[in-house]
Amino acid sequence: MLIGKIDKLAERMRPRRTVTAEPPRPSGHQVVTHIADRKRGSGADVLVDADRLAELEDIARDAGFMTELLRGFKSDVESIVRRMDEHAVHGRLDALPDLLHALKGAAVGVGARQLSLRCEEMAATGMHDAAAFKPALAELRRSVDATFACLDDYARSQHKVSL
């Protein structure tokens, strides 16, 4: 798939800077949110890996590539979260590990570090009953919303488009 090819082309990801939810500070990038180094920005506050975005920009065929990629990411994530909701409502939690894995893969592909971390945390808890899953899913949704907002800010500042 496209994300897999992108991952192979962009293996050279060290050292990296990260986009966080902290207030903006002066930086060399025109990203709306703060860019921190990896040591300071390795926790749950890190939304998007700025170096990952830069790598994706480097391999882009044309100006529309990033917009198409980020819109595809957003669409895929919305679909996966919708399916997670449906499974949770009907108590069919057996499909959740596969959905979390797919969501994490999409997140890693575009550098959505907080979202990837949330997927790992949910998978580690086992998610065996719907009552325990609902609060975790709410937290996951908050991370999805924050990631979308960050990526939309990025797309607007770098490409003059909205996702």
C-alpha positions as a Python dict, from the first residue, in 0.01 Angstrom:
ca = {
    (1, 'M'): (0, 0, 0),
    (2, 'L'): (102, 363, -33),
    (3, 'I'): (185, 402, 337),
    (4, 'G'): (414, 97, 322),
    (5, 'K'): (604, 237, 25),
    (6, 'I'): (635, 571, 200),
    (7, 'D'): (769, 399, 512),
    (8, 'K'): (1037, 219, 312),
    (9, 'L'): (1145, 538, 137),
    (10, 'A'): (1156, 738, 459),
    (11, 'E'): (1355, 508, 691),
    (12, 'R'): (1609, 782, 755),
    (13, 'M'): (1411, 936, 1041),
    (14, 'R'): (1677, 1007, 1305),
    (15, 'P'): (1723, 1257, 1471),
    (16, 'R'): (1379, 1405, 1450),
    (17, 'R'): (1185, 1702, 1568),
    (18, 'T'): (824, 1669, 1674),
    (19, 'V'): (511, 1880, 1660),
    (20, 'T'): (351, 1910, 2003),
    (21, 'A'): (39, 2052, 2158),
    (22, 'E'): (245, 2312, 2344),
    (23, 'P'): (211, 2684, 2268),
    (24, 'P'): (396, 2798, 1955),
    (25, 'R'): (759, 2900, 1990),
    (26, 'P'): (995, 3043, 1730),
    (27, 'S'): (1121, 2776, 1489),
    (28, 'G'): (1244, 2730, 1135),
    (29, 'H'): (925, 2553, 1026),
    (30, 'Q'): (598, 2718, 934),
    (31, 'V'): (390, 2472, 1135),
    (32, 'V'): (125, 2624, 1357),
    (33, 'T'): (218, 2412, 1658),
    (34, 'H'): (545, 2382, 1851),
    (35, 'I'): (835, 2175, 1715),
    (36, 'A'): (1046, 2009, 1982),
    (37, 'D'): (1346, 1780, 1971),
    (38, 'R'): (1293, 1407, 2022),
    (39, 'K'): (1422, 1401, 2383),
    (40, 'R'): (1177, 1668, 2500),
    (41, 'G'): (895, 1559, 2273),
    (42, 'S'): (861, 1185, 2320),
    (43, 'G'): (553, 1174, 2540),
    (44, 'A'): (179, 1175, 2486),
    (45, 'D'): (177, 1552, 2416),
    (46, 'V'): (352, 1498, 2081),
    (47, 'L'): (90, 1515, 1809),
    (48, 'V'): (282, 1488, 1483),
    (49, 'D'): (644, 1417, 1396),
    (50, 'A'): (756, 1719, 1192),
    (51, 'D'): (1050, 1531, 1042),
    (52, 'R'): (813, 1262, 917),
    (53, 'L'): (606, 1529, 743),
    (54, 'A'): (924, 1675, 595),
    (55, 'E'): (1028, 1331, 467),
    (56, 'L'): (688, 1284, 307),
    (57, 'E'): (722, 1626, 145),
    (58, 'D'): (1066, 1527, 13),
    (59, 'I'): (933, 1221, -168),
    (60, 'A'): (621, 1395, -300),
    (61, 'R'): (577, 1379, -677),
    (62, 'D'): (395, 1710, -690),
    (63, 'A'): (228, 1971, -472),
    (64, 'G'): (-96, 1772, -448),
    (65, 'F'): (65, 1457, -311),
    (66, 'M'): (69, 1568, 53),
    (67, 'T'): (-285, 1697, 39),
    (68, 'E'): (-405, 1371, -113),
    (69, 'L'): (-208, 1166, 140),
    (70, 'L'): (-338, 1360, 442),
    (71, 'R'): (-695, 1355, 316),
    (72, 'G'): (-666, 979, 263),
    (73, 'F'): (-529, 942, 616),
    (74, 'K'): (-819, 1142, 758),
    (75, 'S'): (-1074, 938, 564),
    (76, 'D'): (-916, 607, 668),
    (77, 'V'): (-901, 708, 1034),
    (78, 'E'): (-1263, 826, 1035),
    (79, 'S'): (-1369, 494, 884),
    (80, 'I'): (-1171, 288, 1135),
    (81, 'V'): (-1301, 485, 1435),
    (82, 'R'): (-1657, 451, 1303),
    (83, 'R'): (-1609, 74, 1281),
    (84, 'M'): (-1468, 69, 1635),
    (85, 'D'): (-1780, 254, 1754),
    (86, 'E'): (-2007, 2, 1582),
    (87, 'H'): (-1823, -295, 1731),
    (88, 'A'): (-1827, -141, 2079),
    (89, 'V'): (-2201, -66, 2064),
    (90, 'H'): (-2274, -427, 1970),
    (91, 'G'): (-2024, -572, 2218),
    (92, 'R'): (-1814, -729, 1941),
    (93, 'L'): (-1474, -646, 2082),
    (94, 'D'): (-1295, -933, 1908),
    (95, 'A'): (-1234, -713, 1601),
    (96, 'L'): (-1077, -429, 1802),
    (97, 'P'): (-716, -555, 1797),
    (98, 'D'): (-717, -559, 1416),
    (99, 'L'): (-880, -217, 1397),
    (100, 'L'): (-630, -72, 1648),
    (101, 'H'): (-346, -222, 1447),
    (102, 'A'): (-478, -65, 1125),
    (103, 'L'): (-524, 270, 1299),
    (104, 'K'): (-175, 260, 1445),
    (105, 'G'): (-28, 177, 1103),
    (106, 'A'): (-201, 474, 947),
    (107, 'A'): (-83, 699, 1231),
    (108, 'V'): (279, 588, 1205),
    (109, 'G'): (272, 643, 829),
    (110, 'V'): (207, 1016, 863),
    (111, 'G'): (394, 1065, 1191),
    (112, 'A'): (86, 1096, 1415),
    (113, 'R'): (274, 995, 1728),
    (114, 'Q'): (12, 1066, 1994),
    (115, 'L'): (-249, 868, 1802),
    (116, 'S'): (-7, 578, 1760),
    (117, 'L'): (64, 584, 2134),
    (118, 'R'): (-310, 579, 2215),
    (119, 'C'): (-351, 272, 1994),
    (120, 'E'): (-66, 97, 2175),
    (121, 'E'): (-215, 183, 2514),
    (122, 'M'): (-557, 52, 2415),
    (123, 'A'): (-415, -269, 2270),
    (124, 'A'): (-208, -328, 2586),
    (125, 'T'): (-515, -313, 2812),
    (126, 'G'): (-681, -600, 2628),
    (127, 'M'): (-1021, -430, 2583),
    (128, 'H'): (-1235, -726, 2684),
    (129, 'D'): (-1551, -544, 2794),
    (130, 'A'): (-1744, -261, 2634),
    (131, 'A'): (-1771, -60, 2958),
    (132, 'A'): (-1392, -32, 2989),
    (133, 'F'): (-1356, 34, 2618),
    (134, 'K'): (-1584, 339, 2605),
    (135, 'P'): (-1359, 576, 2806),
    (136, 'A'): (-1053, 460, 2611),
    (137, 'L'): (-1237, 520, 2284),
    (138, 'A'): (-1333, 870, 2401),
    (139, 'E'): (-965, 943, 2470),
    (140, 'L'): (-874, 802, 2130),
    (141, 'R'): (-1130, 1032, 1966),
    (142, 'R'): (-976, 1334, 2141),
    (143, 'S'): (-637, 1232, 2005),
    (144, 'V'): (-785, 1186, 1656),
    (145, 'D'): (-946, 1532, 1670),
    (146, 'A'): (-623, 1696, 1790),
    (147, 'T'): (-423, 1515, 1520),
    (148, 'F'): (-667, 1622, 1250),
    (149, 'A'): (-650, 1984, 1370),
    (150, 'C'): (-270, 1975, 1370),
    (151, 'L'): (-253, 1822, 1023),
    (152, 'D'): (-512, 2066, 893),
    (153, 'D'): (-304, 2356, 1028),
    (154, 'Y'): (0, 2205, 859),
    (155, 'A'): (-182, 2164, 526),
    (156, 'R'): (-313, 2521, 542),
    (157, 'S'): (25, 2670, 629),
    (158, 'Q'): (231, 2461, 384),
    (159, 'H'): (-13, 2403, 97),
    (160, 'K'): (-285, 2664, 139),
    (161, 'V'): (-557, 2395, 154),
    (162, 'S'): (-784, 2253, 420),
    (163, 'L'): (-827, 1885, 482),
}
